[in-house]
Amino acid sequence: MESDPDDLGTKVESYAEAGVPVYVVADRKHGEVLLHSDPGNGKYPAPQRYERGASVPVPASVGVTLELPVDTLLDGD
C-alpha cells in the first residue's frame, strides 16, 4: 500500500493552514516517515525525514512524550 498523494500535498497544506501542530505521514512508496511540525503563516517548514530502524519523536507541543517506530508505521504492525 502506498501513501495517498493527498497525504503529501493537499492535506499538508490544509493542516498547516488550520494550525495543526504535528502531522505524521508514513510514505510507503519511499520507505520513510515524514514529520511536519510547528506551522507558521499557514505552512509547515520542510519535514523531518526518518528511515527504517529509526523512531519518530513526537514533538513536545503535542503534550505527550512518545516515539513512533518507523518500521511499525510503514508496515502497520
PDB file of N, CA, C and O in Angstrom:
ATOM      1  N   MET A   1       0.845  -1.171   0.000  1.00  0.00           N
ATOM      2  CA  MET A   1       0.000   0.000   0.000  1.00  0.00           C
ATOM      3  C   MET A   1       0.893   1.238   0.000  1.00  0.00           C
ATOM      4  O   MET A   1       1.841   1.320   0.781  1.00  0.00           O
ATOM      5  N   GLU A   2       0.597   2.188  -0.862  1.00  0.00           N
ATOM      6  CA  GLU A   2       1.360   3.427  -0.944  1.00  0.00           C
ATOM      7  C   GLU A   2       0.592   4.552  -0.282  1.00  0.00           C
ATOM      8  O   GLU A   2      -0.613   4.454  -0.049  1.00  0.00           O
ATOM      9  N   SER A   3       1.315   5.628   0.019  1.00  0.00           N
ATOM     10  CA  SER A   3       0.666   6.810   0.582  1.00  0.00           C
ATOM     11  C   SER A   3      -0.238   7.434  -0.461  1.00  0.00           C
ATOM     12  O   SER A   3       0.081   7.438  -1.650  1.00  0.00           O
ATOM     13  N   ASP A   4      -1.343   7.951  -0.024  1.00  0.00           N
ATOM     14  CA  ASP A   4      -2.252   8.688  -0.888  1.00  0.00           C
ATOM     15  C   ASP A   4      -1.570  10.002  -1.262  1.00  0.00           C
ATOM     16  O   ASP A   4      -1.020  10.672  -0.388  1.00  0.00           O
ATOM     17  N   PRO A   5      -1.592  10.388  -2.547  1.00  0.00           N
ATOM     18  CA  PRO A   5      -0.966  11.656  -2.936  1.00  0.00           C
ATOM     19  C   PRO A   5      -1.484  12.851  -2.130  1.00  0.00           C
ATOM     20  O   PRO A   5      -0.751  13.817  -1.917  1.00  0.00           O
ATOM     21  N   ASP A   6      -2.732  12.792  -1.685  1.00  0.00           N
ATOM     22  CA  ASP A   6      -3.278  13.875  -0.868  1.00  0.00           C
ATOM     23  C   ASP A   6      -2.532  14.007   0.460  1.00  0.00           C
ATOM     24  O   ASP A   6      -2.429  15.103   1.009  1.00  0.00           O
ATOM     25  N   ASP A   7      -2.007  12.881   0.979  1.00  0.00           N
ATOM     26  CA  ASP A   7      -1.275  12.909   2.247  1.00  0.00           C
ATOM     27  C   ASP A   7      -0.017  13.769   2.154  1.00  0.00           C
ATOM     28  O   ASP A   7       0.428  14.340   3.150  1.00  0.00           O
ATOM     29  N   LEU A   8       0.552  13.858   0.957  1.00  0.00           N
ATOM     30  CA  LEU A   8       1.806  14.573   0.762  1.00  0.00           C
ATOM     31  C   LEU A   8       1.607  15.957   0.148  1.00  0.00           C
ATOM     32  O   LEU A   8       2.576  16.699  -0.014  1.00  0.00           O
ATOM     33  N   GLY A   9       0.401  16.310  -0.189  1.00  0.00           N
ATOM     34  CA  GLY A   9       0.149  17.593  -0.835  1.00  0.00           C
ATOM     35  C   GLY A   9      -0.987  18.349  -0.184  1.00  0.00           C
ATOM     36  O   GLY A   9      -0.772  19.210   0.668  1.00  0.00           O
ATOM     37  N   THR A  10      -2.195  18.019  -0.591  1.00  0.00           N
ATOM     38  CA  THR A  10      -3.386  18.735  -0.141  1.00  0.00           C
ATOM     39  C   THR A  10      -3.533  18.735   1.377  1.00  0.00           C
ATOM     40  O   THR A  10      -3.809  19.776   1.973  1.00  0.00           O
ATOM     41  N   LYS A  11      -3.352  17.584   2.001  1.00  0.00           N
ATOM     42  CA  LYS A  11      -3.526  17.510   3.456  1.00  0.00           C
ATOM     43  C   LYS A  11      -2.460  18.311   4.184  1.00  0.00           C
ATOM     44  O   LYS A  11      -2.758  18.972   5.179  1.00  0.00           O
ATOM     45  N   VAL A  12      -1.209  18.263   3.702  1.00  0.00           N
ATOM     46  CA  VAL A  12      -0.137  19.031   4.337  1.00  0.00           C
ATOM     47  C   VAL A  12      -0.511  20.508   4.338  1.00  0.00           C
ATOM     48  O   VAL A  12      -0.404  21.179   5.364  1.00  0.00           O
ATOM     49  N   GLU A  13      -0.946  21.008   3.199  1.00  0.00           N
ATOM     50  CA  GLU A  13      -1.327  22.426   3.087  1.00  0.00           C
ATOM     51  C   GLU A  13      -2.519  22.755   3.979  1.00  0.00           C
ATOM     52  O   GLU A  13      -2.508  23.759   4.691  1.00  0.00           O
ATOM     53  N   SER A  14      -3.537  21.915   3.940  1.00  0.00           N
ATOM     54  CA  SER A  14      -4.753  22.162   4.720  1.00  0.00           C
ATOM     55  C   SER A  14      -4.480  22.132   6.217  1.00  0.00           C
ATOM     56  O   SER A  14      -4.960  22.991   6.956  1.00  0.00           O
ATOM     57  N   TYR A  15      -3.710  21.144   6.663  1.00  0.00           N
ATOM     58  CA  TYR A  15      -3.418  21.023   8.096  1.00  0.00           C
ATOM     59  C   TYR A  15      -2.561  22.186   8.576  1.00  0.00           C
ATOM     60  O   TYR A  15      -2.770  22.694   9.677  1.00  0.00           O
ATOM     61  N   ALA A  16      -1.602  22.611   7.766  1.00  0.00           N
ATOM     62  CA  ALA A  16      -0.760  23.751   8.146  1.00  0.00           C
ATOM     63  C   ALA A  16      -1.602  25.020   8.244  1.00  0.00           C
ATOM     64  O   ALA A  16      -1.455  25.796   9.188  1.00  0.00           O
ATOM     65  N   GLU A  17      -2.480  25.229   7.271  1.00  0.00           N
ATOM     66  CA  GLU A  17      -3.351  26.407   7.290  1.00  0.00           C
ATOM     67  C   GLU A  17      -4.268  26.400   8.504  1.00  0.00           C
ATOM     68  O   GLU A  17      -4.603  27.458   9.038  1.00  0.00           O
ATOM     69  N   ALA A  18      -4.677  25.211   8.943  1.00  0.00           N
ATOM     70  CA  ALA A  18      -5.567  25.081  10.106  1.00  0.00           C
ATOM     71  C   ALA A  18      -4.792  25.161  11.421  1.00  0.00           C
ATOM     72  O   ALA A  18      -5.397  25.221  12.492  1.00  0.00           O
ATOM     73  N   GLY A  19      -3.456  25.162  11.349  1.00  0.00           N
ATOM     74  CA  GLY A  19      -2.643  25.255  12.558  1.00  0.00           C
ATOM     75  C   GLY A  19      -2.449  23.948  13.299  1.00  0.00           C
ATOM     76  O   GLY A  19      -2.118  23.949  14.485  1.00  0.00           O
ATOM     77  N   VAL A  20      -2.653  22.824  12.609  1.00  0.00           N
ATOM     78  CA  VAL A  20      -2.432  21.515  13.241  1.00  0.00           C
ATOM     79  C   VAL A  20      -0.946  21.431  13.599  1.00  0.00           C
ATOM     80  O   VAL A  20      -0.099  21.541  12.713  1.00  0.00           O
ATOM     81  N   PRO A  21      -0.611  21.238  14.886  1.00  0.00           N
ATOM     82  CA  PRO A  21       0.781  21.347  15.306  1.00  0.00           C
ATOM     83  C   PRO A  21       1.715  20.258  14.778  1.00  0.00           C
ATOM     84  O   PRO A  21       2.905  20.505  14.587  1.00  0.00           O
ATOM     85  N   VAL A  22       1.186  19.055  14.542  1.00  0.00           N
ATOM     86  CA  VAL A  22       2.024  17.937  14.084  1.00  0.00           C
ATOM     87  C   VAL A  22       1.230  17.080  13.106  1.00  0.00           C
ATOM     88  O   VAL A  22       0.067  16.753  13.345  1.00  0.00           O
ATOM     89  N   TYR A  23       1.878  16.725  12.002  1.00  0.00           N
ATOM     90  CA  TYR A  23       1.270  15.840  11.013  1.00  0.00           C
ATOM     91  C   TYR A  23       2.336  14.830  10.597  1.00  0.00           C
ATOM     92  O   TYR A  23       3.393  15.208  10.091  1.00  0.00           O
ATOM     93  N   VAL A  24       2.055  13.548  10.813  1.00  0.00           N
ATOM     94  CA  VAL A  24       2.991  12.468  10.500  1.00  0.00           C
ATOM     95  C   VAL A  24       2.461  11.690   9.298  1.00  0.00           C
ATOM     96  O   VAL A  24       1.296  11.292   9.268  1.00  0.00           O
ATOM     97  N   VAL A  25       3.334  11.478   8.304  1.00  0.00           N
ATOM     98  CA  VAL A  25       2.953  10.746   7.101  1.00  0.00           C
ATOM     99  C   VAL A  25       3.861   9.534   6.930  1.00  0.00           C
ATOM    100  O   VAL A  25       5.083   9.674   6.883  1.00  0.00           O
ATOM    101  N   ALA A  26       3.271   8.350   6.835  1.00  0.00           N
ATOM    102  CA  ALA A  26       4.023   7.145   6.509  1.00  0.00           C
ATOM    103  C   ALA A  26       4.059   7.042   4.991  1.00  0.00           C
ATOM    104  O   ALA A  26       3.071   6.651   4.370  1.00  0.00           O
ATOM    105  N   ASP A  27       5.181   7.386   4.397  1.00  0.00           N
ATOM    106  CA  ASP A  27       5.345   7.379   2.939  1.00  0.00           C
ATOM    107  C   ASP A  27       5.908   6.018   2.539  1.00  0.00           C
ATOM    108  O   ASP A  27       7.121   5.830   2.456  1.00  0.00           O
ATOM    109  N   ARG A  28       5.015   5.091   2.297  1.00  0.00           N
ATOM    110  CA  ARG A  28       5.420   3.717   1.981  1.00  0.00           C
ATOM    111  C   ARG A  28       6.116   3.627   0.630  1.00  0.00           C
ATOM    112  O   ARG A  28       6.970   2.763   0.429  1.00  0.00           O
ATOM    113  N   LYS A  29       5.766   4.499  -0.284  1.00  0.00           N
ATOM    114  CA  LYS A  29       6.388   4.485  -1.612  1.00  0.00           C
ATOM    115  C   LYS A  29       7.893   4.719  -1.507  1.00  0.00           C
ATOM    116  O   LYS A  29       8.670   4.094  -2.229  1.00  0.00           O
ATOM    117  N   HIS A  30       8.307   5.613  -0.616  1.00  0.00           N
ATOM    118  CA  HIS A  30       9.724   5.948  -0.468  1.00  0.00           C
ATOM    119  C   HIS A  30      10.357   5.340   0.788  1.00  0.00           C
ATOM    120  O   HIS A  30      11.535   5.572   1.058  1.00  0.00           O
ATOM    121  N   GLY A  31       9.590   4.568   1.552  1.00  0.00           N
ATOM    122  CA  GLY A  31      10.120   3.878   2.725  1.00  0.00           C
ATOM    123  C   GLY A  31      10.604   4.805   3.818  1.00  0.00           C
ATOM    124  O   GLY A  31      11.640   4.568   4.439  1.00  0.00           O
ATOM    125  N   GLU A  32       9.843   5.865   4.047  1.00  0.00           N
ATOM    126  CA  GLU A  32      10.228   6.816   5.085  1.00  0.00           C
ATOM    127  C   GLU A  32       8.991   7.423   5.738  1.00  0.00           C
ATOM    128  O   GLU A  32       7.883   7.344   5.208  1.00  0.00           O
ATOM    129  N   VAL A  33       9.209   8.028   6.896  1.00  0.00           N
ATOM    130  CA  VAL A  33       8.142   8.733   7.600  1.00  0.00           C
ATOM    131  C   VAL A  33       8.516  10.202   7.632  1.00  0.00           C
ATOM    132  O   VAL A  33       9.653  10.557   7.943  1.00  0.00           O
ATOM    133  N   LEU A  34       7.553  11.052   7.309  1.00  0.00           N
ATOM    134  CA  LEU A  34       7.745  12.496   7.299  1.00  0.00           C
ATOM    135  C   LEU A  34       7.048  13.102   8.502  1.00  0.00           C
ATOM    136  O   LEU A  34       5.887  12.799   8.778  1.00  0.00           O
ATOM    137  N   LEU A  35       7.761  13.956   9.216  1.00  0.00           N
ATOM    138  CA  LEU A  35       7.200  14.637  10.379  1.00  0.00           C
ATOM    139  C   LEU A  35       7.112  16.124  10.062  1.00  0.00           C
ATOM    140  O   LEU A  35       8.125  16.816   9.961  1.00  0.00           O
ATOM    141  N   HIS A  36       5.883  16.598   9.907  1.00  0.00           N
ATOM    142  CA  HIS A  36       5.627  18.026   9.697  1.00  0.00           C
ATOM    143  C   HIS A  36       5.241  18.594  11.060  1.00  0.00           C
ATOM    144  O   HIS A  36       4.398  18.022  11.751  1.00  0.00           O
ATOM    145  N   SER A  37       5.843  19.703  11.449  1.00  0.00           N
ATOM    146  CA  SER A  37       5.504  20.289  12.748  1.00  0.00           C
ATOM    147  C   SER A  37       5.716  21.792  12.745  1.00  0.00           C
ATOM    148  O   SER A  37       6.389  22.355  11.882  1.00  0.00           O
ATOM    149  N   ASP A  38       5.110  22.422  13.753  1.00  0.00           N
ATOM    150  CA  ASP A  38       5.258  23.858  14.009  1.00  0.00           C
ATOM    151  C   ASP A  38       4.933  24.732  12.803  1.00  0.00           C
ATOM    152  O   ASP A  38       5.798  25.453  12.305  1.00  0.00           O
ATOM    153  N   PRO A  39       3.684  24.670  12.332  1.00  0.00           N
ATOM    154  CA  PRO A  39       3.329  25.508  11.183  1.00  0.00           C
ATOM    155  C   PRO A  39       3.376  26.993  11.543  1.00  0.00           C
ATOM    156  O   PRO A  39       3.091  27.386  12.674  1.00  0.00           O
ATOM    157  N   GLY A  40       3.739  27.793  10.567  1.00  0.00           N
ATOM    158  CA  GLY A  40       3.739  29.240  10.736  1.00  0.00           C
ATOM    159  C   GLY A  40       3.296  29.882   9.441  1.00  0.00           C
ATOM    160  O   GLY A  40       3.700  29.457   8.359  1.00  0.00           O
ATOM    161  N   ASN A  41       2.473  30.897   9.549  1.00  0.00           N
ATOM    162  CA  ASN A  41       1.950  31.583   8.364  1.00  0.00           C
ATOM    163  C   ASN A  41       1.290  30.615   7.377  1.00  0.00           C
ATOM    164  O   ASN A  41       1.391  30.781   6.162  1.00  0.00           O
ATOM    165  N   GLY A  42       0.613  29.601   7.926  1.00  0.00           N
ATOM    166  CA  GLY A  42      -0.131  28.663   7.085  1.00  0.00           C
ATOM    167  C   GLY A  42       0.709  27.630   6.366  1.00  0.00           C
ATOM    168  O   GLY A  42       0.224  26.967   5.449  1.00  0.00           O
ATOM    169  N   LYS A  43       1.977  27.481   6.771  1.00  0.00           N
ATOM    170  CA  LYS A  43       2.846  26.494   6.122  1.00  0.00           C
ATOM    171  C   LYS A  43       3.706  25.787   7.164  1.00  0.00           C
ATOM    172  O   LYS A  43       4.060  26.353   8.198  1.00  0.00           O
ATOM    173  N   TYR A  44       4.032  24.523   6.856  1.00  0.00           N
ATOM    174  CA  TYR A  44       4.996  23.794   7.671  1.00  0.00           C
ATOM    175  C   TYR A  44       6.382  24.053   7.089  1.00  0.00           C
ATOM    176  O   TYR A  44       6.525  24.200   5.875  1.00  0.00           O
ATOM    177  N   PRO A  45       7.404  24.110   7.944  1.00  0.00           N
ATOM    178  CA  PRO A  45       8.767  24.091   7.403  1.00  0.00           C
ATOM    179  C   PRO A  45       9.018  22.737   6.737  1.00  0.00           C
ATOM    180  O   PRO A  45       8.175  21.844   6.822  1.00  0.00           O
ATOM    181  N   ALA A  46      10.148  22.577   6.087  1.00  0.00           N
ATOM    182  CA  ALA A  46      10.490  21.286   5.468  1.00  0.00           C
ATOM    183  C   ALA A  46      10.350  20.177   6.514  1.00  0.00           C
ATOM    184  O   ALA A  46      10.760  20.351   7.661  1.00  0.00           O
ATOM    185  N   PRO A  47       9.774  19.039   6.120  1.00  0.00           N
ATOM    186  CA  PRO A  47       9.575  17.963   7.096  1.00  0.00           C
ATOM    187  C   PRO A  47      10.884  17.306   7.504  1.00  0.00           C
ATOM    188  O   PRO A  47      11.862  17.302   6.757  1.00  0.00           O
ATOM    189  N   GLN A  48      10.872  16.754   8.705  1.00  0.00           N
ATOM    190  CA  GLN A  48      11.968  15.897   9.134  1.00  0.00           C
ATOM    191  C   GLN A  48      11.668  14.521   8.567  1.00  0.00           C
ATOM    192  O   GLN A  48      10.518  14.083   8.564  1.00  0.00           O
ATOM    193  N   ARG A  49      12.700  13.839   8.086  1.00  0.00           N
ATOM    194  CA  ARG A  49      12.528  12.532   7.450  1.00  0.00           C
ATOM    195  C   ARG A  49      13.194  11.455   8.286  1.00  0.00           C
ATOM    196  O   ARG A  49      14.301  11.637   8.793  1.00  0.00           O
ATOM    197  N   TYR A  50      12.504  10.333   8.422  1.00  0.00           N
ATOM    198  CA  TYR A  50      13.007   9.220   9.221  1.00  0.00           C
ATOM    199  C   TYR A  50      12.920   7.946   8.394  1.00  0.00           C
ATOM    200  O   TYR A  50      11.905   7.677   7.752  1.00  0.00           O
ATOM    201  N   GLU A  51      13.990   7.170   8.415  1.00  0.00           N
ATOM    202  CA  GLU A  51      14.051   5.924   7.657  1.00  0.00           C
ATOM    203  C   GLU A  51      13.878   4.714   8.577  1.00  0.00           C
ATOM    204  O   GLU A  51      13.866   4.845   9.801  1.00  0.00           O
ATOM    205  N   ARG A  52      13.745   3.551   7.973  1.00  0.00           N
ATOM    206  CA  ARG A  52      13.596   2.306   8.728  1.00  0.00           C
ATOM    207  C   ARG A  52      14.699   2.171   9.768  1.00  0.00           C
ATOM    208  O   ARG A  52      15.846   2.552   9.531  1.00  0.00           O
ATOM    209  N   GLY A  53      14.339   1.627  10.913  1.00  0.00           N
ATOM    210  CA  GLY A  53      15.276   1.440  12.004  1.00  0.00           C
ATOM    211  C   GLY A  53      15.295   2.610  12.972  1.00  0.00           C
ATOM    212  O   GLY A  53      15.831   2.499  14.074  1.00  0.00           O
ATOM    213  N   ALA A  54      14.714   3.732  12.566  1.00  0.00           N
ATOM    214  CA  ALA A  54      14.670   4.920  13.427  1.00  0.00           C
ATOM    215  C   ALA A  54      13.312   5.005  14.117  1.00  0.00           C
ATOM    216  O   ALA A  54      12.390   4.249  13.811  1.00  0.00           O
ATOM    217  N   SER A  55      13.216   5.931  15.042  1.00  0.00           N
ATOM    218  CA  SER A  55      11.941   6.249  15.687  1.00  0.00           C
ATOM    219  C   SER A  55      11.669   7.723  15.497  1.00  0.00           C
ATOM    220  O   SER A  55      12.590   8.539  15.475  1.00  0.00           O
ATOM    221  N   VAL A  56      10.408   8.057  15.360  1.00  0.00           N
ATOM    222  CA  VAL A  56       9.986   9.443  15.181  1.00  0.00           C
ATOM    223  C   VAL A  56       9.600  10.004  16.550  1.00  0.00           C
ATOM    224  O   VAL A  56       8.643   9.531  17.163  1.00  0.00           O
ATOM    225  N   PRO A  57      10.335  11.005  17.035  1.00  0.00           N
ATOM    226  CA  PRO A  57       9.967  11.612  18.315  1.00  0.00           C
ATOM    227  C   PRO A  57       8.814  12.591  18.111  1.00  0.00           C
ATOM    228  O   PRO A  57       8.923  13.535  17.330  1.00  0.00           O
ATOM    229  N   VAL A  58       7.731  12.364  18.805  1.00  0.00           N
ATOM    230  CA  VAL A  58       6.594  13.284  18.708  1.00  0.00           C
ATOM    231  C   VAL A  58       6.970  14.570  19.452  1.00  0.00           C
ATOM    232  O   VAL A  58       7.378  14.515  20.613  1.00  0.00           O
ATOM    233  N   PRO A  59       6.836  15.724  18.793  1.00  0.00           N
ATOM    234  CA  PRO A  59       7.216  16.986  19.432  1.00  0.00           C
ATOM    235  C   PRO A  59       6.463  17.245  20.738  1.00  0.00           C
ATOM    236  O   PRO A  59       5.302  16.860  20.882  1.00  0.00           O
ATOM    237  N   ALA A  60       7.123  17.888  21.667  1.00  0.00           N
ATOM    238  CA  ALA A  60       6.543  18.189  22.984  1.00  0.00           C
ATOM    239  C   ALA A  60       5.273  19.027  22.880  1.00  0.00           C
ATOM    240  O   ALA A  60       4.438  19.002  23.784  1.00  0.00           O
ATOM    241  N   SER A  61       5.124  19.763  21.789  1.00  0.00           N
ATOM    242  CA  SER A  61       3.944  20.618  21.622  1.00  0.00           C
ATOM    243  C   SER A  61       2.641  19.818  21.609  1.00  0.00           C
ATOM    244  O   SER A  61       1.562  20.380  21.797  1.00  0.00           O
ATOM    245  N   VAL A  62       2.745  18.502  21.387  1.00  0.00           N
ATOM    246  CA  VAL A  62       1.557  17.644  21.382  1.00  0.00           C
ATOM    247  C   VAL A  62       1.086  17.350  22.800  1.00  0.00           C
ATOM    248  O   VAL A  62      -0.087  17.049  23.023  1.00  0.00           O
ATOM    249  N   GLY A  63       2.011  17.438  23.762  1.00  0.00           N
ATOM    250  CA  GLY A  63       1.637  17.234  25.154  1.00  0.00           C
ATOM    251  C   GLY A  63       1.891  15.840  25.685  1.00  0.00           C
ATOM    252  O   GLY A  63       1.469  15.510  26.793  1.00  0.00           O
ATOM    253  N   VAL A  64       2.583  15.010  24.900  1.00  0.00           N
ATOM    254  CA  VAL A  64       2.953  13.665  25.353  1.00  0.00           C
ATOM    255  C   VAL A  64       4.411  13.399  24.974  1.00  0.00           C
ATOM    256  O   VAL A  64       4.948  14.015  24.053  1.00  0.00           O
ATOM    257  N   THR A  65       5.030  12.485  25.690  1.00  0.00           N
ATOM    258  CA  THR A  65       6.354  12.027  25.324  1.00  0.00           C
ATOM    259  C   THR A  65       6.170  10.675  24.657  1.00  0.00           C
ATOM    260  O   THR A  65       5.725   9.715  25.286  1.00  0.00           O
ATOM    261  N   LEU A  66       6.518  10.610  23.375  1.00  0.00           N
ATOM    262  CA  LEU A  66       6.230   9.407  22.609  1.00  0.00           C
ATOM    263  C   LEU A  66       7.197   9.307  21.444  1.00  0.00           C
ATOM    264  O   LEU A  66       7.528  10.312  20.815  1.00  0.00           O
ATOM    265  N   GLU A  67       7.651   8.089  21.156  1.00  0.00           N
ATOM    266  CA  GLU A  67       8.450   7.828  19.972  1.00  0.00           C
ATOM    267  C   GLU A  67       7.742   6.746  19.160  1.00  0.00           C
ATOM    268  O   GLU A  67       7.339   5.714  19.694  1.00  0.00           O
ATOM    269  N   LEU A  68       7.602   6.997  17.880  1.00  0.00           N
ATOM    270  CA  LEU A  68       6.903   6.079  16.990  1.00  0.00           C
ATOM    271  C   LEU A  68       7.917   5.351  16.121  1.00  0.00           C
ATOM    272  O   LEU A  68       8.638   6.003  15.366  1.00  0.00           O
ATOM    273  N   PRO A  69       8.001   4.023  16.195  1.00  0.00           N
ATOM    274  CA  PRO A  69       8.946   3.278  15.364  1.00  0.00           C
ATOM    275  C   PRO A  69       8.567   3.361  13.883  1.00  0.00           C
ATOM    276  O   PRO A  69       7.430   3.079  13.506  1.00  0.00           O
ATOM    277  N   VAL A  70       9.531   3.751  13.052  1.00  0.00           N
ATOM    278  CA  VAL A  70       9.274   3.893  11.622  1.00  0.00           C
ATOM    279  C   VAL A  70       8.815   2.573  11.024  1.00  0.00           C
ATOM    280  O   VAL A  70       7.874   2.549  10.230  1.00  0.00           O
ATOM    281  N   ASP A  71       9.464   1.478  11.393  1.00  0.00           N
ATOM    282  CA  ASP A  71       9.095   0.180  10.812  1.00  0.00           C
ATOM    283  C   ASP A  71       7.620  -0.142  11.082  1.00  0.00           C
ATOM    284  O   ASP A  71       6.921  -0.639  10.200  1.00  0.00           O
ATOM    285  N   THR A  72       7.159   0.137  12.277  1.00  0.00           N
ATOM    286  CA  THR A  72       5.754  -0.123  12.617  1.00  0.00           C
ATOM    287  C   THR A  72       4.831   0.760  11.808  1.00  0.00           C
ATOM    288  O   THR A  72       3.799   0.300  11.319  1.00  0.00           O
ATOM    289  N   LEU A  73       5.192   2.031  11.662  1.00  0.00           N
ATOM    290  CA  LEU A  73       4.351   2.947  10.884  1.00  0.00           C
ATOM    291  C   LEU A  73       4.269   2.542   9.421  1.00  0.00           C
ATOM    292  O   LEU A  73       3.208   2.641   8.804  1.00  0.00           O
ATOM    293  N   LEU A  74       5.389   2.085   8.864  1.00  0.00           N
ATOM    294  CA  LEU A  74       5.401   1.695   7.450  1.00  0.00           C
ATOM    295  C   LEU A  74       4.748   0.340   7.212  1.00  0.00           C
ATOM    296  O   LEU A  74       4.100   0.133   6.186  1.00  0.00           O
ATOM    297  N   ASP A  75       4.915  -0.581   8.156  1.00  0.00           N
ATOM    298  CA  ASP A  75       4.396  -1.931   7.974  1.00  0.00           C
ATOM    299  C   ASP A  75       2.997  -2.126   8.529  1.00  0.00           C
ATOM    300  O   ASP A  75       2.301  -3.069   8.153  1.00  0.00           O
ATOM    301  N   GLY A  76       2.583  -1.237   9.421  1.00  0.00           N
ATOM    302  CA  GLY A  76       1.264  -1.366  10.013  1.00  0.00           C
ATOM    303  C   GLY A  76       1.186  -2.442  11.072  1.00  0.00           C
ATOM    304  O   GLY A  76       0.087  -2.867  11.427  1.00  0.00           O
ATOM    305  N   ASP A  77       2.325  -2.901  11.596  1.00  0.00           N
ATOM    306  CA  ASP A  77       2.329  -3.953  12.616  1.00  0.00           C
ATOM    307  C   ASP A  77       2.057  -3.383  13.983  1.00  0.00           C
ATOM    308  O   ASP A  77       2.023  -4.125  14.965  1.00  0.00           O
TER     309      ASP A  77
END
